[in-house]
Amino acid sequence: MPLIRVTTSPLTTEQKKEMVRQMTEVTMEVLGAPEQAHIVLIDELPIDALGMGKLTVAEMVESKMNHVAE
């Protein structure tokens, strides 16, 4: 039974549906496991809960948006 775990920033309901569909489809092709045997777990983390270097991703996005506005 394949367990697929994806960690991402928040997604829309439609994006989650598509993620589950495509992840299941690809894994079925590779492993040959039946569709009903798949479990897809989507862990959504807010961008202020992720960091790279000394900044949160929220801070990086804000900084980039400020540079674009200039």
mmCIF file of the N, C-alpha and C atoms, coordinates in Angstrom:
data_MODEL
# 
_entry.id   MODEL 
# 
loop_
_atom_site.group_PDB 
_atom_site.id 
_atom_site.type_symbol 
_atom_site.label_atom_id 
_atom_site.label_alt_id 
_atom_site.label_comp_id 
_atom_site.label_asym_id 
_atom_site.label_entity_id 
_atom_site.label_seq_id 
_atom_site.pdbx_PDB_ins_code 
_atom_site.Cartn_x 
_atom_site.Cartn_y 
_atom_site.Cartn_z 
_atom_site.occupancy 
_atom_site.B_iso_or_equiv 
_atom_site.pdbx_formal_charge 
_atom_site.auth_seq_id 
_atom_site.auth_comp_id 
_atom_site.auth_asym_id 
_atom_site.auth_atom_id 
_atom_site.pdbx_PDB_model_num 
ATOM 1   N N  . MET A 1 1  ? 0.850  -1.174 0.000   1.00 0.00 ? 1  MET A N  1 
ATOM 2   C CA . MET A 1 1  ? 0.000  0.000  0.000   1.00 0.00 ? 1  MET A CA 1 
ATOM 3   C C  . MET A 1 1  ? 0.899  1.241  0.000   1.00 0.00 ? 1  MET A C  1 
ATOM 4   N N  . PRO A 1 2  ? 0.952  1.964  -1.119  1.00 0.00 ? 2  PRO A N  1 
ATOM 5   C CA . PRO A 1 2  ? 1.773  3.176  -1.175  1.00 0.00 ? 2  PRO A CA 1 
ATOM 6   C C  . PRO A 1 2  ? 1.196  4.297  -0.314  1.00 0.00 ? 2  PRO A C  1 
ATOM 7   N N  . LEU A 1 3  ? 2.073  4.918  0.461   1.00 0.00 ? 3  LEU A N  1 
ATOM 8   C CA . LEU A 1 3  ? 1.729  6.120  1.216   1.00 0.00 ? 3  LEU A CA 1 
ATOM 9   C C  . LEU A 1 3  ? 2.581  7.242  0.652   1.00 0.00 ? 3  LEU A C  1 
ATOM 10  N N  . ILE A 1 4  ? 1.923  8.228  0.067   1.00 0.00 ? 4  ILE A N  1 
ATOM 11  C CA . ILE A 1 4  ? 2.613  9.362  -0.538  1.00 0.00 ? 4  ILE A CA 1 
ATOM 12  C C  . ILE A 1 4  ? 2.372  10.562 0.357   1.00 0.00 ? 4  ILE A C  1 
ATOM 13  N N  . ARG A 1 5  ? 3.451  11.184 0.811   1.00 0.00 ? 5  ARG A N  1 
ATOM 14  C CA . ARG A 1 5  ? 3.327  12.335 1.709   1.00 0.00 ? 5  ARG A CA 1 
ATOM 15  C C  . ARG A 1 5  ? 3.973  13.544 1.048   1.00 0.00 ? 5  ARG A C  1 
ATOM 16  N N  . VAL A 1 6  ? 3.203  14.618 0.931   1.00 0.00 ? 6  VAL A N  1 
ATOM 17  C CA . VAL A 1 6  ? 3.670  15.845 0.300   1.00 0.00 ? 6  VAL A CA 1 
ATOM 18  C C  . VAL A 1 6  ? 3.573  16.972 1.323   1.00 0.00 ? 6  VAL A C  1 
ATOM 19  N N  . THR A 1 7  ? 4.655  17.716 1.499   1.00 0.00 ? 7  THR A N  1 
ATOM 20  C CA . THR A 1 7  ? 4.638  18.889 2.363   1.00 0.00 ? 7  THR A CA 1 
ATOM 21  C C  . THR A 1 7  ? 4.723  20.109 1.466   1.00 0.00 ? 7  THR A C  1 
ATOM 22  N N  . THR A 1 8  ? 3.783  21.039 1.640   1.00 0.00 ? 8  THR A N  1 
ATOM 23  C CA . THR A 1 8  ? 3.684  22.184 0.745   1.00 0.00 ? 8  THR A CA 1 
ATOM 24  C C  . THR A 1 8  ? 3.089  23.377 1.476   1.00 0.00 ? 8  THR A C  1 
ATOM 25  N N  . SER A 1 9  ? 3.184  24.521 0.839   1.00 0.00 ? 9  SER A N  1 
ATOM 26  C CA . SER A 1 9  ? 2.451  25.682 1.341   1.00 0.00 ? 9  SER A CA 1 
ATOM 27  C C  . SER A 1 9  ? 0.965  25.427 1.095   1.00 0.00 ? 9  SER A C  1 
ATOM 28  N N  . PRO A 1 10 ? 0.083  26.211 1.698   1.00 0.00 ? 10 PRO A N  1 
ATOM 29  C CA . PRO A 1 10 ? -1.351 25.963 1.549   1.00 0.00 ? 10 PRO A CA 1 
ATOM 30  C C  . PRO A 1 10 ? -1.802 25.917 0.085   1.00 0.00 ? 10 PRO A C  1 
ATOM 31  N N  . LEU A 1 11 ? -2.703 24.974 -0.204  1.00 0.00 ? 11 LEU A N  1 
ATOM 32  C CA . LEU A 1 11 ? -3.247 24.779 -1.544  1.00 0.00 ? 11 LEU A CA 1 
ATOM 33  C C  . LEU A 1 11 ? -4.750 25.004 -1.526  1.00 0.00 ? 11 LEU A C  1 
ATOM 34  N N  . THR A 1 12 ? -5.296 25.276 -2.691  1.00 0.00 ? 12 THR A N  1 
ATOM 35  C CA . THR A 1 12 ? -6.749 25.349 -2.820  1.00 0.00 ? 12 THR A CA 1 
ATOM 36  C C  . THR A 1 12 ? -7.304 23.927 -2.832  1.00 0.00 ? 12 THR A C  1 
ATOM 37  N N  . THR A 1 13 ? -8.593 23.801 -2.652  1.00 0.00 ? 13 THR A N  1 
ATOM 38  C CA . THR A 1 13 ? -9.235 22.491 -2.709  1.00 0.00 ? 13 THR A CA 1 
ATOM 39  C C  . THR A 1 13 ? -9.000 21.844 -4.062  1.00 0.00 ? 13 THR A C  1 
ATOM 40  N N  . GLU A 1 14 ? -9.098 22.619 -5.128  1.00 0.00 ? 14 GLU A N  1 
ATOM 41  C CA . GLU A 1 14 ? -8.881 22.082 -6.475  1.00 0.00 ? 14 GLU A CA 1 
ATOM 42  C C  . GLU A 1 14 ? -7.449 21.596 -6.656  1.00 0.00 ? 14 GLU A C  1 
ATOM 43  N N  . GLN A 1 15 ? -6.484 22.337 -6.138  1.00 0.00 ? 15 GLN A N  1 
ATOM 44  C CA . GLN A 1 15 ? -5.083 21.917 -6.236  1.00 0.00 ? 15 GLN A CA 1 
ATOM 45  C C  . GLN A 1 15 ? -4.856 20.612 -5.477  1.00 0.00 ? 15 GLN A C  1 
ATOM 46  N N  . LYS A 1 16 ? -5.478 20.478 -4.319  1.00 0.00 ? 16 LYS A N  1 
ATOM 47  C CA . LYS A 1 16 ? -5.334 19.243 -3.538  1.00 0.00 ? 16 LYS A CA 1 
ATOM 48  C C  . LYS A 1 16 ? -5.935 18.054 -4.284  1.00 0.00 ? 16 LYS A C  1 
ATOM 49  N N  . LYS A 1 17 ? -7.103 18.245 -4.873  1.00 0.00 ? 17 LYS A N  1 
ATOM 50  C CA . LYS A 1 17 ? -7.729 17.171 -5.650  1.00 0.00 ? 17 LYS A CA 1 
ATOM 51  C C  . LYS A 1 17 ? -6.817 16.736 -6.788  1.00 0.00 ? 17 LYS A C  1 
ATOM 52  N N  . GLU A 1 18 ? -6.246 17.707 -7.483  1.00 0.00 ? 18 GLU A N  1 
ATOM 53  C CA . GLU A 1 18 ? -5.363 17.405 -8.610  1.00 0.00 ? 18 GLU A CA 1 
ATOM 54  C C  . GLU A 1 18 ? -4.073 16.735 -8.133  1.00 0.00 ? 18 GLU A C  1 
ATOM 55  N N  . MET A 1 19 ? -3.537 17.170 -7.009  1.00 0.00 ? 19 MET A N  1 
ATOM 56  C CA . MET A 1 19 ? -2.332 16.563 -6.440  1.00 0.00 ? 19 MET A CA 1 
ATOM 57  C C  . MET A 1 19 ? -2.591 15.092 -6.125  1.00 0.00 ? 19 MET A C  1 
ATOM 58  N N  . VAL A 1 20 ? -3.706 14.797 -5.461  1.00 0.00 ? 20 VAL A N  1 
ATOM 59  C CA . VAL A 1 20 ? -4.057 13.418 -5.120  1.00 0.00 ? 20 VAL A CA 1 
ATOM 60  C C  . VAL A 1 20 ? -4.225 12.592 -6.393  1.00 0.00 ? 20 VAL A C  1 
ATOM 61  N N  . ARG A 1 21 ? -4.929 13.128 -7.372  1.00 0.00 ? 21 ARG A N  1 
ATOM 62  C CA . ARG A 1 21 ? -5.179 12.405 -8.623  1.00 0.00 ? 21 ARG A CA 1 
ATOM 63  C C  . ARG A 1 21 ? -3.877 12.072 -9.339  1.00 0.00 ? 21 ARG A C  1 
ATOM 64  N N  . GLN A 1 22 ? -3.021 13.089 -9.516  1.00 0.00 ? 22 GLN A N  1 
ATOM 65  C CA . GLN A 1 22 ? -1.795 12.869 -10.276 1.00 0.00 ? 22 GLN A CA 1 
ATOM 66  C C  . GLN A 1 22 ? -0.783 12.005 -9.531  1.00 0.00 ? 22 GLN A C  1 
ATOM 67  N N  . MET A 1 23 ? -0.653 12.203 -8.222  1.00 0.00 ? 23 MET A N  1 
ATOM 68  C CA . MET A 1 23 ? 0.277  11.377 -7.449  1.00 0.00 ? 23 MET A CA 1 
ATOM 69  C C  . MET A 1 23 ? -0.150 9.908  -7.494  1.00 0.00 ? 23 MET A C  1 
ATOM 70  N N  . THR A 1 24 ? -1.437 9.664  -7.373  1.00 0.00 ? 24 THR A N  1 
ATOM 71  C CA . THR A 1 24 ? -1.949 8.296  -7.441  1.00 0.00 ? 24 THR A CA 1 
ATOM 72  C C  . THR A 1 24 ? -1.702 7.703  -8.822  1.00 0.00 ? 24 THR A C  1 
ATOM 73  N N  . GLU A 1 25 ? -1.982 8.475  -9.860  1.00 0.00 ? 25 GLU A N  1 
ATOM 74  C CA . GLU A 1 25 ? -1.807 8.003  -11.229 1.00 0.00 ? 25 GLU A CA 1 
ATOM 75  C C  . GLU A 1 25 ? -0.356 7.595  -11.509 1.00 0.00 ? 25 GLU A C  1 
ATOM 76  N N  . VAL A 1 26 ? 0.579  8.463  -11.150 1.00 0.00 ? 26 VAL A N  1 
ATOM 77  C CA . VAL A 1 26 ? 1.997  8.178  -11.400 1.00 0.00 ? 26 VAL A CA 1 
ATOM 78  C C  . VAL A 1 26 ? 2.454  6.953  -10.612 1.00 0.00 ? 26 VAL A C  1 
ATOM 79  N N  . THR A 1 27 ? 2.063  6.875  -9.360  1.00 0.00 ? 27 THR A N  1 
ATOM 80  C CA . THR A 1 27 ? 2.481  5.748  -8.532  1.00 0.00 ? 27 THR A CA 1 
ATOM 81  C C  . THR A 1 27 ? 1.869  4.440  -9.030  1.00 0.00 ? 27 THR A C  1 
ATOM 82  N N  . MET A 1 28 ? 0.644  4.486  -9.537  1.00 0.00 ? 28 MET A N  1 
ATOM 83  C CA . MET A 1 28 ? 0.035  3.291  -10.125 1.00 0.00 ? 28 MET A CA 1 
ATOM 84  C C  . MET A 1 28 ? 0.864  2.809  -11.309 1.00 0.00 ? 28 MET A C  1 
ATOM 85  N N  . GLU A 1 29 ? 1.309  3.745  -12.154 1.00 0.00 ? 29 GLU A N  1 
ATOM 86  C CA . GLU A 1 29 ? 2.118  3.388  -13.323 1.00 0.00 ? 29 GLU A CA 1 
ATOM 87  C C  . GLU A 1 29 ? 3.446  2.769  -12.903 1.00 0.00 ? 29 GLU A C  1 
ATOM 88  N N  . VAL A 1 30 ? 4.092  3.356  -11.909 1.00 0.00 ? 30 VAL A N  1 
ATOM 89  C CA . VAL A 1 30 ? 5.425  2.906  -11.494 1.00 0.00 ? 30 VAL A CA 1 
ATOM 90  C C  . VAL A 1 30 ? 5.365  1.601  -10.703 1.00 0.00 ? 30 VAL A C  1 
ATOM 91  N N  . LEU A 1 31 ? 4.447  1.516  -9.740  1.00 0.00 ? 31 LEU A N  1 
ATOM 92  C CA . LEU A 1 31 ? 4.410  0.368  -8.831  1.00 0.00 ? 31 LEU A CA 1 
ATOM 93  C C  . LEU A 1 31 ? 3.410  -0.713 -9.230  1.00 0.00 ? 31 LEU A C  1 
ATOM 94  N N  . GLY A 1 32 ? 2.431  -0.329 -10.032 1.00 0.00 ? 32 GLY A N  1 
ATOM 95  C CA . GLY A 1 32 ? 1.406  -1.284 -10.416 1.00 0.00 ? 32 GLY A CA 1 
ATOM 96  C C  . GLY A 1 32 ? 0.390  -1.576 -9.324  1.00 0.00 ? 32 GLY A C  1 
ATOM 97  N N  . ALA A 1 33 ? 0.403  -0.795 -8.264  1.00 0.00 ? 33 ALA A N  1 
ATOM 98  C CA . ALA A 1 33 ? -0.552 -0.995 -7.169  1.00 0.00 ? 33 ALA A CA 1 
ATOM 99  C C  . ALA A 1 33 ? -1.925 -0.474 -7.587  1.00 0.00 ? 33 ALA A C  1 
ATOM 100 N N  . PRO A 1 34 ? -3.001 -1.115 -7.137  1.00 0.00 ? 34 PRO A N  1 
ATOM 101 C CA . PRO A 1 34 ? -4.336 -0.648 -7.505  1.00 0.00 ? 34 PRO A CA 1 
ATOM 102 C C  . PRO A 1 34 ? -4.652 0.721  -6.894  1.00 0.00 ? 34 PRO A C  1 
ATOM 103 N N  . GLU A 1 35 ? -5.520 1.437  -7.568  1.00 0.00 ? 35 GLU A N  1 
ATOM 104 C CA . GLU A 1 35 ? -5.889 2.799  -7.150  1.00 0.00 ? 35 GLU A CA 1 
ATOM 105 C C  . GLU A 1 35 ? -6.329 2.862  -5.691  1.00 0.00 ? 35 GLU A C  1 
ATOM 106 N N  . GLN A 1 36 ? -7.158 1.926  -5.270  1.00 0.00 ? 36 GLN A N  1 
ATOM 107 C CA . GLN A 1 36 ? -7.717 1.947  -3.919  1.00 0.00 ? 36 GLN A CA 1 
ATOM 108 C C  . GLN A 1 36 ? -6.667 1.693  -2.836  1.00 0.00 ? 36 GLN A C  1 
ATOM 109 N N  . ALA A 1 37 ? -5.486 1.229  -3.216  1.00 0.00 ? 37 ALA A N  1 
ATOM 110 C CA . ALA A 1 37 ? -4.442 0.929  -2.233  1.00 0.00 ? 37 ALA A CA 1 
ATOM 111 C C  . ALA A 1 37 ? -3.612 2.152  -1.866  1.00 0.00 ? 37 ALA A C  1 
ATOM 112 N N  . HIS A 1 38 ? -3.798 3.252  -2.576  1.00 0.00 ? 38 HIS A N  1 
ATOM 113 C CA . HIS A 1 38 ? -2.980 4.447  -2.376  1.00 0.00 ? 38 HIS A CA 1 
ATOM 114 C C  . HIS A 1 38 ? -3.541 5.362  -1.289  1.00 0.00 ? 38 HIS A C  1 
ATOM 115 N N  . ILE A 1 39 ? -2.624 5.920  -0.522  1.00 0.00 ? 39 ILE A N  1 
ATOM 116 C CA . ILE A 1 39 ? -2.965 6.966  0.443   1.00 0.00 ? 39 ILE A CA 1 
ATOM 117 C C  . ILE A 1 39 ? -2.085 8.160  0.121   1.00 0.00 ? 39 ILE A C  1 
ATOM 118 N N  . VAL A 1 40 ? -2.694 9.322  -0.045  1.00 0.00 ? 40 VAL A N  1 
ATOM 119 C CA . VAL A 1 40 ? -1.947 10.559 -0.283  1.00 0.00 ? 40 VAL A CA 1 
ATOM 120 C C  . VAL A 1 40 ? -2.227 11.486 0.891   1.00 0.00 ? 40 VAL A C  1 
ATOM 121 N N  . LEU A 1 41 ? -1.165 11.905 1.556   1.00 0.00 ? 41 LEU A N  1 
ATOM 122 C CA . LEU A 1 41 ? -1.274 12.794 2.711   1.00 0.00 ? 41 LEU A CA 1 
ATOM 123 C C  . LEU A 1 41 ? -0.625 14.123 2.346   1.00 0.00 ? 41 LEU A C  1 
ATOM 124 N N  . ILE A 1 42 ? -1.383 15.194 2.421   1.00 0.00 ? 42 ILE A N  1 
ATOM 125 C CA . ILE A 1 42 ? -0.869 16.524 2.103   1.00 0.00 ? 42 ILE A CA 1 
ATOM 126 C C  . ILE A 1 42 ? -0.723 17.304 3.400   1.00 0.00 ? 42 ILE A C  1 
ATOM 127 N N  . ASP A 1 43 ? 0.518  17.617 3.740   1.00 0.00 ? 43 ASP A N  1 
ATOM 128 C CA . ASP A 1 43 ? 0.817  18.447 4.909   1.00 0.00 ? 43 ASP A CA 1 
ATOM 129 C C  . ASP A 1 43 ? 0.969  19.882 4.424   1.00 0.00 ? 43 ASP A C  1 
ATOM 130 N N  . GLU A 1 44 ? 0.075  20.751 4.856   1.00 0.00 ? 44 GLU A N  1 
ATOM 131 C CA . GLU A 1 44 ? 0.155  22.156 4.459   1.00 0.00 ? 44 GLU A CA 1 
ATOM 132 C C  . GLU A 1 44 ? 0.778  22.976 5.582   1.00 0.00 ? 44 GLU A C  1 
ATOM 133 N N  . LEU A 1 45 ? 1.798  23.722 5.241   1.00 0.00 ? 45 LEU A N  1 
ATOM 134 C CA . LEU A 1 45 ? 2.460  24.592 6.206   1.00 0.00 ? 45 LEU A CA 1 
ATOM 135 C C  . LEU A 1 45 ? 2.313  26.038 5.756   1.00 0.00 ? 45 LEU A C  1 
ATOM 136 N N  . PRO A 1 46 ? 1.928  26.932 6.652   1.00 0.00 ? 46 PRO A N  1 
ATOM 137 C CA . PRO A 1 46 ? 1.879  28.346 6.274   1.00 0.00 ? 46 PRO A CA 1 
ATOM 138 C C  . PRO A 1 46 ? 3.287  28.844 5.974   1.00 0.00 ? 46 PRO A C  1 
ATOM 139 N N  . ILE A 1 47 ? 3.383  29.819 5.067   1.00 0.00 ? 47 ILE A N  1 
ATOM 140 C CA . ILE A 1 47 ? 4.714  30.272 4.642   1.00 0.00 ? 47 ILE A CA 1 
ATOM 141 C C  . ILE A 1 47 ? 5.493  30.947 5.758   1.00 0.00 ? 47 ILE A C  1 
ATOM 142 N N  . ASP A 1 48 ? 4.830  31.348 6.831   1.00 0.00 ? 48 ASP A N  1 
ATOM 143 C CA . ASP A 1 48 ? 5.588  31.914 7.953   1.00 0.00 ? 48 ASP A CA 1 
ATOM 144 C C  . ASP A 1 48 ? 6.103  30.818 8.893   1.00 0.00 ? 48 ASP A C  1 
ATOM 145 N N  . ALA A 1 49 ? 5.793  29.558 8.581   1.00 0.00 ? 49 ALA A N  1 
ATOM 146 C CA . ALA A 1 49 ? 6.298  28.434 9.370   1.00 0.00 ? 49 ALA A CA 1 
ATOM 147 C C  . ALA A 1 49 ? 7.482  27.746 8.688   1.00 0.00 ? 49 ALA A C  1 
ATOM 148 N N  . LEU A 1 50 ? 7.907  28.288 7.548   1.00 0.00 ? 50 LEU A N  1 
ATOM 149 C CA . LEU A 1 50 ? 9.040  27.741 6.804   1.00 0.00 ? 50 LEU A CA 1 
ATOM 150 C C  . LEU A 1 50 ? 10.133 28.785 6.741   1.00 0.00 ? 50 LEU A C  1 
ATOM 151 N N  . GLY A 1 51 ? 11.362 28.361 6.902   1.00 0.00 ? 51 GLY A N  1 
ATOM 152 C CA . GLY A 1 51 ? 12.467 29.312 6.837   1.00 0.00 ? 51 GLY A CA 1 
ATOM 153 C C  . GLY A 1 51 ? 13.606 28.796 5.989   1.00 0.00 ? 51 GLY A C  1 
ATOM 154 N N  . MET A 1 52 ? 14.321 29.724 5.388   1.00 0.00 ? 52 MET A N  1 
ATOM 155 C CA . MET A 1 52 ? 15.535 29.423 4.637   1.00 0.00 ? 52 MET A CA 1 
ATOM 156 C C  . MET A 1 52 ? 16.559 30.455 5.067   1.00 0.00 ? 52 MET A C  1 
ATOM 157 N N  . GLY A 1 53 ? 17.687 29.984 5.546   1.00 0.00 ? 53 GLY A N  1 
ATOM 158 C CA . GLY A 1 53 ? 18.653 30.933 6.079   1.00 0.00 ? 53 GLY A CA 1 
ATOM 159 C C  . GLY A 1 53 ? 18.075 31.582 7.324   1.00 0.00 ? 53 GLY A C  1 
ATOM 160 N N  . LYS A 1 54 ? 18.143 32.897 7.378   1.00 0.00 ? 54 LYS A N  1 
ATOM 161 C CA . LYS A 1 54 ? 17.651 33.621 8.559   1.00 0.00 ? 54 LYS A CA 1 
ATOM 162 C C  . LYS A 1 54 ? 16.258 34.206 8.367   1.00 0.00 ? 54 LYS A C  1 
ATOM 163 N N  . LEU A 1 55 ? 15.612 33.910 7.226   1.00 0.00 ? 55 LEU A N  1 
ATOM 164 C CA . LEU A 1 55 ? 14.308 34.495 6.928   1.00 0.00 ? 55 LEU A CA 1 
ATOM 165 C C  . LEU A 1 55 ? 13.235 33.428 6.792   1.00 0.00 ? 55 LEU A C  1 
ATOM 166 N N  . THR A 1 56 ? 12.007 33.798 7.154   1.00 0.00 ? 56 THR A N  1 
ATOM 167 C CA . THR A 1 56 ? 10.883 32.921 6.846   1.00 0.00 ? 56 THR A CA 1 
ATOM 168 C C  . THR A 1 56 ? 10.551 33.114 5.368   1.00 0.00 ? 56 THR A C  1 
ATOM 169 N N  . VAL A 1 57 ? 9.855  32.158 4.804   1.00 0.00 ? 57 VAL A N  1 
ATOM 170 C CA . VAL A 1 57 ? 9.442  32.290 3.408   1.00 0.00 ? 57 VAL A CA 1 
ATOM 171 C C  . VAL A 1 57 ? 8.513  33.490 3.262   1.00 0.00 ? 57 VAL A C  1 
ATOM 172 N N  . ALA A 1 58 ? 7.698  33.766 4.260   1.00 0.00 ? 58 ALA A N  1 
ATOM 173 C CA . ALA A 1 58 ? 6.819  34.938 4.218   1.00 0.00 ? 58 ALA A CA 1 
ATOM 174 C C  . ALA A 1 58 ? 7.635  36.218 4.082   1.00 0.00 ? 58 ALA A C  1 
ATOM 175 N N  . GLU A 1 59 ? 8.743  36.305 4.816   1.00 0.00 ? 59 GLU A N  1 
ATOM 176 C CA . GLU A 1 59 ? 9.607  37.485 4.721   1.00 0.00 ? 59 GLU A CA 1 
ATOM 177 C C  . GLU A 1 59 ? 10.257 37.581 3.342   1.00 0.00 ? 59 GLU A C  1 
ATOM 178 N N  . MET A 1 60 ? 10.648 36.449 2.776   1.00 0.00 ? 60 MET A N  1 
ATOM 179 C CA . MET A 1 60 ? 11.256 36.456 1.443   1.00 0.00 ? 60 MET A CA 1 
ATOM 180 C C  . MET A 1 60 ? 10.258 36.910 0.384   1.00 0.00 ? 60 MET A C  1 
ATOM 181 N N  . VAL A 1 61 ? 9.023  36.422 0.486   1.00 0.00 ? 61 VAL A N  1 
ATOM 182 C CA . VAL A 1 61 ? 7.977  36.827 -0.461  1.00 0.00 ? 61 VAL A CA 1 
ATOM 183 C C  . VAL A 1 61 ? 7.711  38.316 -0.333  1.00 0.00 ? 61 VAL A C  1 
ATOM 184 N N  . GLU A 1 62 ? 7.600  38.802 0.898   1.00 0.00 ? 62 GLU A N  1 
ATOM 185 C CA . GLU A 1 62 ? 7.353  40.226 1.131   1.00 0.00 ? 62 GLU A CA 1 
ATOM 186 C C  . GLU A 1 62 ? 8.483  41.073 0.547   1.00 0.00 ? 62 GLU A C  1 
ATOM 187 N N  . SER A 1 63 ? 9.713  40.654 0.754   1.00 0.00 ? 63 SER A N  1 
ATOM 188 C CA . SER A 1 63 ? 10.866 41.382 0.235   1.00 0.00 ? 63 SER A CA 1 
ATOM 189 C C  . SER A 1 63 ? 10.842 41.418 -1.289  1.00 0.00 ? 63 SER A C  1 
ATOM 190 N N  . LYS A 1 64 ? 10.525 40.285 -1.903  1.00 0.00 ? 64 LYS A N  1 
ATOM 191 C CA . LYS A 1 64 ? 10.464 40.220 -3.371  1.00 0.00 ? 64 LYS A CA 1 
ATOM 192 C C  . LYS A 1 64 ? 9.356  41.120 -3.902  1.00 0.00 ? 64 LYS A C  1 
ATOM 193 N N  . MET A 1 65 ? 8.201  41.121 -3.234  1.00 0.00 ? 65 MET A N  1 
ATOM 194 C CA . MET A 1 65 ? 7.080  41.965 -3.668  1.00 0.00 ? 65 MET A CA 1 
ATOM 195 C C  . MET A 1 65 ? 7.449  43.441 -3.564  1.00 0.00 ? 65 MET A C  1 
ATOM 196 N N  . ASN A 1 66 ? 8.192  43.812 -2.524  1.00 0.00 ? 66 ASN A N  1 
ATOM 197 C CA . ASN A 1 66 ? 8.623  45.204 -2.369  1.00 0.00 ? 66 ASN A CA 1 
ATOM 198 C C  . ASN A 1 66 ? 9.567  45.610 -3.486  1.00 0.00 ? 66 ASN A C  1 
ATOM 199 N N  . HIS A 1 67 ? 10.455 44.707 -3.907  1.00 0.00 ? 67 HIS A N  1 
ATOM 200 C CA . HIS A 1 67 ? 11.386 45.005 -4.996  1.00 0.00 ? 67 HIS A CA 1 
ATOM 201 C C  . HIS A 1 67 ? 10.655 45.137 -6.326  1.00 0.00 ? 67 HIS A C  1 
ATOM 202 N N  . VAL A 1 68 ? 9.638  44.325 -6.547  1.00 0.00 ? 68 VAL A N  1 
ATOM 203 C CA . VAL A 1 68 ? 8.854  44.387 -7.784  1.00 0.00 ? 68 VAL A CA 1 
ATOM 204 C C  . VAL A 1 68 ? 8.085  45.697 -7.848  1.00 0.00 ? 68 VAL A C  1 
ATOM 205 N N  . ALA A 1 69 ? 7.576  46.162 -6.713  1.00 0.00 ? 69 ALA A N  1 
ATOM 206 C CA . ALA A 1 69 ? 6.785  47.392 -6.663  1.00 0.00 ? 69 ALA A CA 1 
ATOM 207 C C  . ALA A 1 69 ? 7.632  48.635 -6.912  1.00 0.00 ? 69 ALA A C  1 
ATOM 208 N N  . GLU A 1 70 ? 8.936  48.532 -6.696  1.00 0.00 ? 70 GLU A N  1 
ATOM 209 C CA . GLU A 1 70 ? 9.808  49.710 -6.848  1.00 0.00 ? 70 GLU A CA 1 
ATOM 210 C C  . GLU A 1 70 ? 10.087 50.034 -8.288  1.00 0.00 ? 70 GLU A C  1 
# 
